[in-house]
């Protein structure tokens, strides 16, 4: 069955992670995503574990796409991209402000060929402000949005720390994919396209606000955001490993105390209400840690689960491959590929019962679909060959 975005064409002029992951999600949902790269290709093609000429990181950010490798700086190369535009629904780019206009593919130029296109610009900081001109990578946004400060251990050295995964990049990708589908829905109603501007800094401040910054909401009544922060370090050592467990409600706290054989804590005035437990959070965590460390992981998890206390083992990434919850929900798929052999990928997270999303193909090699796309545009074989000889389009072996 076709995916929910079947019939939608996306031109993907993005690189690295935020843009490519956004368009990959659209591709998994059935869109025809054409990744347009210059002769050197996306930098992510050279990052991470390599197998048969493919980076695992690139593959995991660019599946379900076709690749067109073209020199847009050449007049004939720009003309190829412009010929794609009349049949394109969405164009996504993440160049620094002003670059796409200099390339000849700014919004005004694109709308001459497709007036109702959804034009998407992903940037680090937006078009204005003191940071707008800067190059950006994920740690820069972590530093500026407050995320690094949130990771500081105030009881240790107070030093800000980065989250060891690129949350701003991937959160921006999800935000972009959602905004694109909302714009497509709006176009169905109004017939009008629009320009979506998404800045990574904007995304992350909004992402963090509901619990990590929410204490700044009431003007004139601000308080220290760390006091109400819910994302605490809830990793506990056991006799043989690590678990996480949390007790927010009174019922959950009662369950935890009974699981730990510490019913005496139920009448302790420091912990017998939600407010009191919040006020004495450091004491509660120290006490809970000491008690949990007396138990083997499997046993204390069983006892907590029987008493409806939210809990789980802390899994290593390799453990995911054998975890029963992951297996039963078929979360990780293995795809047979002639180029790479068996390839493991997570299935698309959103499960549609009528228009299922699926991984349609592995990530393409650079320029893998040049001939196919040129043929669709009406270029005869001899002209396509001439474009390759003139290095307007690049075959994989020309890298």
C-alpha positions as CSV (number, residue, x, y, z in Angstrom):
1,X,0.0,0.0,0.0
2,X,1.2,3.6,-0.6
3,X,2.5,5.6,2.2
4,X,0.6,8.7,3.5
5,X,2.9,11.0,1.5
6,X,2.8,9.0,-1.7
7,X,2.7,11.4,-4.7
8,X,4.6,14.2,-2.9
9,X,8.0,15.1,-4.3
10,X,10.7,16.6,-2.1
11,X,13.9,18.2,-3.3
12,X,16.4,17.7,-0.5
13,X,19.3,20.2,-0.7
14,X,20.3,19.6,3.0
15,X,23.5,18.1,4.5
16,X,24.6,16.7,7.8
17,X,21.7,15.6,10.1
18,X,18.8,18.0,10.8
19,X,17.6,18.4,7.2
20,X,18.5,14.9,6.0
21,X,16.7,13.2,8.9
22,X,13.6,15.3,8.3
23,X,13.4,14.4,4.6
24,X,14.2,10.8,5.4
25,X,11.1,10.7,7.6
26,X,9.1,12.1,4.6
27,X,10.6,9.4,2.4
28,X,9.7,6.6,4.8
29,X,6.1,8.0,4.6
30,X,6.1,7.6,0.8
31,X,7.4,10.9,-0.6
32,X,9.7,10.8,-3.6
33,X,12.8,12.4,-2.0
34,X,15.6,13.5,-4.4
35,X,18.8,14.3,-2.5
36,X,20.7,16.8,-4.5
37,X,24.5,16.9,-3.8
38,X,27.5,18.6,-5.2
39,X,30.5,16.8,-6.5
40,X,32.0,16.3,-3.0
41,X,28.8,15.0,-1.6
42,X,27.3,15.3,1.9
43,X,30.0,15.4,4.6
44,X,28.2,12.7,6.4
45,X,29.1,10.3,3.7
46,X,32.6,10.1,5.2
47,X,31.6,10.0,8.9
48,X,31.2,6.9,11.0
49,X,31.6,3.2,10.4
50,X,32.1,2.4,6.7
51,X,31.0,-0.7,4.8
52,X,31.3,-1.2,1.0
53,X,31.6,2.6,0.5
54,X,28.7,3.5,2.6
55,X,28.8,5.3,6.0
56,X,26.4,3.8,8.6
57,X,25.7,7.4,9.8
58,X,24.8,8.6,6.3
59,X,22.7,5.5,5.6
60,X,20.7,6.0,8.8
61,X,20.0,9.6,7.9
62,X,19.3,9.2,4.2
63,X,17.4,6.0,3.5
64,X,14.3,6.1,1.3
65,X,15.8,8.7,-1.1
66,X,17.3,8.9,-4.6
67,X,20.5,10.8,-5.3
68,X,21.3,13.3,-8.0
69,X,24.9,14.6,-8.0
70,X,25.0,17.8,-9.9
71,X,27.2,20.9,-10.0
72,X,24.6,23.7,-9.4
73,X,27.3,26.3,-10.0
74,X,27.4,25.2,-13.7
75,X,24.6,26.8,-15.8
76,X,23.5,23.4,-17.1
77,X,23.5,21.9,-13.6
78,X,21.3,24.6,-12.3
79,X,19.0,24.1,-15.3
80,X,18.6,20.4,-14.3
81,X,17.4,21.3,-10.8
82,X,15.1,24.0,-12.2
83,X,13.5,21.4,-14.5
84,X,12.7,19.4,-11.4
85,X,10.8,22.2,-9.7
86,X,7.5,22.3,-11.6
87,X,6.8,18.8,-10.3
88,X,8.2,19.4,-6.8
89,X,6.0,20.0,-3.7
90,X,8.6,20.7,-1.1
91,X,12.2,22.1,-1.3
92,X,14.3,21.9,1.9
93,X,17.6,23.6,2.3
94,X,19.9,24.3,5.3
95,X,22.5,26.6,3.9
96,X,23.5,29.7,5.8
97,X,21.2,32.7,5.2
98,X,21.7,34.2,1.7
99,X,23.5,31.2,0.2
100,X,20.5,29.6,-1.5
101,X,19.8,33.0,-3.2
102,X,23.3,33.2,-4.5
103,X,23.0,29.7,-6.0
104,X,20.0,30.8,-8.0
105,X,17.4,28.8,-6.1
106,X,16.0,31.4,-3.7
107,X,12.3,31.4,-2.9
108,X,11.4,34.0,-5.5
109,X,13.2,32.1,-8.3
110,X,11.7,28.8,-7.3
111,X,8.1,30.2,-7.1
112,X,8.4,31.3,-10.7
113,X,8.3,27.6,-11.6
114,X,6.2,26.2,-8.8
115,X,4.1,29.0,-7.2
116,X,2.6,26.8,-4.4
117,X,5.8,25.1,-3.3
118,X,6.5,24.5,0.3
119,X,9.9,26.2,0.7
120,X,11.8,25.2,3.9
121,X,14.8,26.9,5.3
122,X,16.6,25.3,8.3
123,X,19.3,27.3,10.0
124,X,21.1,27.5,13.3
125,X,19.9,30.9,14.4
126,X,17.5,32.3,11.8
127,X,18.1,35.1,9.3
128,X,18.9,37.9,11.8
129,X,20.7,38.5,15.1
130,X,24.4,38.4,16.1
131,X,24.8,34.7,15.5
132,X,23.0,34.5,12.1
133,X,26.2,34.5,10.1
134,X,27.9,31.7,12.0
135,X,28.4,28.1,11.1
136,X,26.7,25.8,13.5
137,X,26.9,22.3,14.8
138,X,24.9,20.6,17.5
139,X,27.1,21.5,20.5
140,X,26.8,25.2,19.7
141,X,23.1,25.0,20.1
142,X,23.3,22.8,23.2
143,X,25.5,25.6,24.7
144,X,23.2,28.5,23.8
145,X,19.8,27.0,24.5
146,X,20.5,26.0,28.2
147,X,20.8,22.3,27.6
148,X,24.5,22.1,28.6
149,X,23.7,24.1,31.8
150,X,20.9,21.7,32.6
151,X,23.4,18.8,32.5
152,X,25.6,20.4,35.1
153,X,25.8,18.5,38.4
154,X,25.4,21.2,41.0
155,X,26.4,18.9,43.8
156,X,29.7,18.0,42.0
157,X,31.5,20.8,40.2
158,X,28.7,22.7,38.6
159,X,30.4,22.4,35.2
160,X,28.0,22.5,32.2
161,X,28.1,19.3,30.1
162,X,26.9,18.3,26.7
163,X,24.4,15.6,26.1
164,X,26.2,12.8,24.3
165,X,23.8,12.6,21.4
166,X,22.8,15.3,19.0
167,X,19.5,16.3,20.4
168,X,19.2,19.7,18.7
169,X,19.8,18.3,15.3
170,X,17.3,15.4,15.6
171,X,14.7,17.5,17.4
172,X,14.9,20.1,14.6
173,X,14.5,17.2,12.1
174,X,11.2,16.1,13.8
175,X,10.0,19.7,14.0
176,X,10.7,20.3,10.3
177,X,9.0,17.1,9.2
178,X,5.9,18.0,11.2
179,X,5.9,21.6,9.9
180,X,6.2,20.3,6.3
181,X,3.2,18.0,6.6
182,X,1.2,20.8,8.3
183,X,2.0,23.1,5.4
184,X,1.0,20.5,2.9
185,X,-2.3,20.1,4.7
186,X,-2.8,23.8,4.6
187,X,-2.1,23.9,0.9
188,X,-4.7,21.2,0.3
189,X,-7.2,23.6,1.9
190,X,-6.1,26.9,0.5
191,X,-4.1,26.1,-2.6
192,X,-1.2,28.2,-1.3
193,X,2.3,27.3,-0.5
194,X,4.5,29.0,2.1
195,X,8.0,29.5,3.4
196,X,8.8,27.7,6.6
197,X,11.8,29.0,8.6
198,X,13.1,26.7,11.3
199,X,16.1,27.7,13.5
200,X,17.7,25.1,15.7
201,X,18.0,27.5,18.6
202,X,14.3,28.3,18.4
203,X,13.4,24.6,18.4
204,X,15.5,23.8,21.4
205,X,14.3,26.7,23.6
206,X,10.7,25.7,22.9
207,X,11.6,22.0,23.4
208,X,13.1,22.7,26.8
209,X,10.5,25.1,28.1
210,X,7.7,22.9,29.4
211,X,9.7,21.6,32.3
212,X,13.3,22.8,32.2
213,X,12.6,26.5,31.8
214,X,8.9,26.8,32.7
215,X,9.6,28.6,36.0
216,X,10.4,31.7,34.0
217,X,6.8,31.8,32.6
218,X,5.2,34.1,35.1
219,X,6.7,37.6,34.5
220,X,7.8,39.1,37.8
221,X,7.5,35.8,39.6
222,X,10.5,33.9,38.1
223,X,12.3,31.3,40.1
224,X,15.4,29.2,39.7
225,X,14.5,26.8,36.7
226,X,16.6,24.0,38.3
227,X,14.2,23.8,41.3
228,X,11.3,22.5,39.2
229,X,13.3,20.5,36.7
230,X,11.8,17.0,36.3
231,X,14.6,15.4,34.3
232,X,16.7,14.3,37.3
233,X,19.4,11.8,37.3
234,X,17.3,8.7,38.2
235,X,20.0,6.0,37.6
236,X,20.4,3.7,40.6
237,X,23.2,1.2,41.1
238,X,22.1,-2.3,42.2
239,X,24.1,-5.3,43.3
240,X,24.8,-6.3,39.7
241,X,24.0,-3.4,37.4
242,X,21.9,-0.2,37.0
243,X,18.2,0.5,36.9
244,X,16.0,3.5,36.7
245,X,12.9,4.0,38.9
246,X,10.7,6.9,39.7
247,X,7.9,7.6,42.2
248,X,6.0,10.8,41.6
249,X,2.5,10.1,42.9
250,X,1.7,9.1,46.5
251,X,0.7,5.6,45.2
252,X,4.0,5.2,43.4
253,X,6.0,6.3,46.5
254,X,4.1,3.8,48.6
255,X,4.8,1.1,46.1
256,X,8.5,1.9,46.1
257,X,8.7,2.0,49.9
258,X,7.0,-1.4,50.1
259,X,9.2,-2.9,47.3
260,X,12.3,-1.8,49.3
261,X,10.9,-3.1,52.6
262,X,11.0,0.4,54.0
263,X,7.4,1.0,55.0
264,X,8.7,3.2,57.8
265,X,9.3,5.9,55.2
266,X,5.6,6.3,54.5
267,X,5.1,8.2,57.7
268,X,8.3,10.3,57.4
269,X,7.1,13.9,57.1
270,X,9.9,14.7,54.7
271,X,8.4,12.3,52.1
272,X,4.7,11.8,52.9
273,X,3.4,14.3,50.3
274,X,4.4,15.2,46.7
275,X,5.4,18.7,47.9
276,X,7.5,17.4,50.7
277,X,9.3,14.9,48.5
278,X,10.1,17.6,46.1
279,X,11.5,19.9,48.8
280,X,13.6,17.1,50.2
281,X,14.6,15.6,46.8
282,X,18.3,15.3,47.5
283,X,17.7,13.4,50.7
284,X,15.1,11.2,49.2
285,X,17.4,10.2,46.2
286,X,20.3,9.5,48.6
287,X,18.2,7.3,50.7
288,X,16.6,5.5,47.7
289,X,20.0,4.9,46.1
290,X,21.3,3.3,49.3
291,X,18.3,1.0,49.5
292,X,18.2,0.0,45.9
293,X,21.9,-0.9,46.0
294,X,21.1,-3.8,48.4
295,X,19.1,-5.7,45.7
296,X,19.9,-7.5,42.5
297,X,18.5,-5.7,39.4
298,X,16.1,-8.5,38.4
299,X,14.6,-8.9,41.8
300,X,14.0,-5.2,42.7
301,X,12.6,-4.6,39.2
302,X,10.1,-7.4,39.7
303,X,9.1,-6.1,43.1
304,X,8.6,-2.6,41.8
305,X,6.7,-3.7,38.8
306,X,4.3,-5.7,41.0
307,X,3.6,-2.5,42.9
308,X,3.1,-0.3,39.8
309,X,6.3,1.7,40.3
310,X,7.7,2.9,36.9
311,X,11.0,1.2,36.5
312,X,13.4,-0.4,33.9
313,X,16.9,-1.8,33.5
314,X,19.5,0.6,32.1
315,X,20.3,-1.1,28.8
316,X,23.4,-0.8,26.8
317,X,22.9,0.0,23.1
318,X,23.9,-3.6,22.1
319,X,21.2,-4.9,24.5
320,X,18.5,-3.3,22.4
321,X,19.0,-6.1,19.8
322,X,17.8,-8.7,22.2
323,X,15.4,-6.8,24.4
324,X,12.0,-8.5,24.5
325,X,9.9,-5.2,24.2
326,X,11.9,-4.1,21.2
327,X,11.6,-7.6,19.6
328,X,7.9,-8.1,20.1
329,X,7.1,-4.7,18.6
330,X,9.4,-5.4,15.7
331,X,11.0,-2.0,16.3
332,X,14.3,-3.0,14.6
333,X,14.1,-4.4,11.1
334,X,16.7,-6.2,9.0
335,X,16.7,-5.5,5.3
336,X,18.5,-7.5,2.6
337,X,20.5,-5.3,0.3
338,X,22.6,-6.4,-2.7
339,X,25.3,-3.9,-1.9
340,X,25.6,-4.1,1.8
341,X,24.1,-7.5,2.8
342,X,21.8,-7.5,5.8
343,X,21.2,-4.0,7.1
344,X,19.6,-3.3,10.5
345,X,17.5,-0.1,10.8
346,X,14.7,1.0,13.2
347,X,11.3,1.0,11.5
348,X,9.5,4.3,11.1
349,X,8.1,5.1,14.5
350,X,4.6,6.3,13.5
351,X,2.5,3.3,12.5
352,X,-0.3,4.1,10.1
353,X,-3.0,1.4,9.8
354,X,-4.2,2.4,6.3
355,X,-1.1,4.0,4.6
356,X,1.8,2.4,6.3
357,X,5.2,4.1,6.4
358,X,8.1,1.8,5.4
359,X,11.8,1.9,4.5
360,X,11.6,1.8,0.7
361,X,15.4,1.6,0.0
362,X,18.7,2.0,1.7
363,X,20.6,5.3,1.3
364,X,21.9,6.0,-2.2
365,X,25.5,6.2,-3.3
366,X,26.5,9.7,-4.6
367,X,24.8,10.2,-8.0
368,X,23.3,6.7,-8.0
369,X,20.1,7.9,-9.7
370,X,21.5,10.4,-12.1
371,X,20.5,8.5,-15.2
372,X,17.1,7.6,-13.9
373,X,16.2,11.2,-12.9
374,X,17.6,12.7,-16.1
375,X,15.5,10.3,-18.1
376,X,12.4,11.3,-16.2
377,X,13.2,14.9,-17.1
378,X,13.4,14.0,-20.8
379,X,17.1,14.1,-21.3
380,X,18.1,11.7,-24.0
381,X,20.9,9.2,-23.2
382,X,23.5,11.0,-25.4
383,X,22.8,14.3,-23.7
384,X,23.0,12.7,-20.2
385,X,26.3,11.2,-21.2
386,X,27.6,14.6,-22.4
387,X,26.6,16.2,-19.0
388,X,28.6,13.5,-17.3
389,X,31.6,14.0,-19.5
390,X,31.4,17.8,-19.0
391,X,31.3,17.1,-15.2
392,X,27.9,18.8,-14.8
393,X,26.6,15.6,-13.2
394,X,28.8,13.1,-11.5
395,X,28.7,9.4,-11.6
396,X,29.7,7.6,-8.4
397,X,33.1,6.7,-9.8
398,X,33.8,10.3,-10.6
399,X,33.9,11.3,-6.9
